[in-house]
Amino acid sequence: MAFVEGWNLGKKRALPLLGLLVCTWLVYLAVYFIIAFVVIIILFATGAFAHMAAIGDAATFGDMFPSAPVMWSVALLAVGPGAFLYGSVMTLLSAPFVSAARQLLDGAPEDAVRALV
């Protein structure tokens, strides 16, 4: 039933919704490149990339792996801020469409029980 309601809300509004999608993705890409640039700088500062350059001189298989401090810095960078980043991206990508749906509803959403009957 939600699909039918959403389909009816979006009728004859394809271009504005497509424009909203394009604008949302442009903002997402700009934020993504800024955050990726900051992460790359942090990885350079922790020495993760320096170890990758030294892999070519590895004498044993164990020499190919980064040291524990480098791995912990990358893990801490990925877990905590990564979870915050994921939540931010999901909010960034879904919030404009929630706002658009509220504007298209022109009032309160239809009661789910009444819609099924």
C-alpha positions as CSV (number, residue, x, y, z in Angstrom):
1,M,0.0,0.0,0.0
2,A,2.9,2.4,0.7
3,F,4.2,1.9,-2.8
4,V,0.8,2.9,-4.3
5,E,0.7,6.0,-2.0
6,G,4.2,7.0,-3.0
7,W,3.5,6.4,-6.6
8,N,0.4,8.6,-6.5
9,L,2.4,11.4,-4.6
10,G,5.1,11.3,-7.3
11,K,2.9,11.5,-10.3
12,K,3.8,14.4,-12.7
13,R,6.6,15.4,-10.3
14,A,9.4,13.3,-11.9
15,L,11.6,16.3,-12.9
16,P,11.5,18.1,-9.6
17,L,12.2,14.8,-7.8
18,L,15.0,14.0,-10.2
19,G,16.5,17.5,-9.6
20,L,16.3,16.9,-5.9
21,L,18.2,13.6,-6.4
22,V,20.9,15.2,-8.5
23,C,21.3,18.1,-6.0
24,T,21.5,15.6,-3.1
25,W,24.2,13.6,-4.8
26,L,26.2,16.7,-5.7
27,V,26.2,17.7,-2.1
28,Y,27.1,14.1,-1.1
29,L,30.0,14.0,-3.5
30,A,31.3,17.4,-2.3
31,V,31.2,16.2,1.4
32,Y,32.6,12.8,0.4
33,F,35.7,14.4,-1.3
34,I,36.3,16.7,1.6
35,I,36.2,13.8,4.1
36,A,38.2,11.5,1.9
37,F,40.9,14.2,1.6
38,V,41.0,14.6,5.4
39,V,41.2,10.8,5.9
40,I,44.1,10.5,3.4
41,I,46.0,13.2,5.3
42,I,45.4,11.4,8.5
43,L,46.6,8.1,7.0
44,F,49.8,9.9,5.7
45,A,50.3,11.4,9.2
46,T,50.0,7.9,10.9
47,G,52.5,6.3,8.5
48,A,50.1,3.9,6.9
49,F,51.1,4.8,3.4
50,A,54.8,4.9,4.3
51,H,54.6,1.2,5.3
52,M,53.0,0.4,2.0
53,A,56.0,1.8,0.2
54,A,58.3,-0.3,2.3
55,I,56.5,-3.6,1.4
56,G,58.6,-3.8,-1.8
57,D,61.7,-4.4,0.4
58,A,60.1,-7.1,2.5
59,A,62.3,-10.1,3.2
60,T,59.6,-12.3,4.7
61,F,55.9,-12.6,4.5
62,G,55.5,-11.0,8.0
63,D,57.3,-7.9,6.9
64,M,54.5,-7.1,4.5
65,F,52.0,-6.3,7.3
66,P,51.9,-2.9,9.0
67,S,53.0,-2.5,12.6
68,A,50.4,-2.7,15.4
69,P,50.3,1.1,16.1
70,V,49.6,1.8,12.4
71,M,46.8,-0.8,12.4
72,W,45.3,0.5,15.6
73,S,45.3,4.1,14.3
74,V,43.5,2.9,11.1
75,A,41.1,0.8,13.1
76,L,40.2,3.7,15.4
77,L,39.8,6.0,12.5
78,A,37.5,3.5,10.8
79,V,35.3,2.5,13.7
80,G,34.2,5.5,15.7
81,P,34.3,8.3,13.1
82,G,33.2,5.7,10.4
83,A,29.9,5.1,12.3
84,F,29.3,8.8,12.7
85,L,30.1,9.3,9.0
86,Y,27.7,6.5,8.0
87,G,24.9,8.1,10.0
88,S,25.6,11.5,8.5
89,V,25.5,10.2,5.0
90,M,22.2,8.4,5.6
91,T,20.7,11.6,7.0
92,L,22.1,13.6,4.1
93,L,20.7,11.2,1.5
94,S,17.3,10.7,3.1
95,A,16.3,14.0,4.7
96,P,15.5,15.9,1.5
97,F,13.2,13.1,0.3
98,V,11.4,13.0,3.7
99,S,10.9,16.8,3.4
100,A,9.6,16.4,-0.2
101,A,7.2,13.7,0.9
102,R,5.8,15.8,3.7
103,Q,5.4,18.7,1.3
104,L,3.6,16.5,-1.3
105,L,1.3,15.0,1.3
106,D,-0.4,18.5,1.8
107,G,-1.2,17.6,5.4
108,A,-1.1,14.7,7.7
109,P,-0.2,11.2,6.4
110,E,-3.1,8.8,5.8
111,D,-3.8,6.4,8.7
112,A,-2.3,3.0,7.9
113,V,-5.3,1.0,9.2
114,R,-7.7,3.1,7.1
115,A,-5.5,2.7,4.0
116,L,-5.6,-1.2,4.3
117,V,-9.4,-1.4,4.5
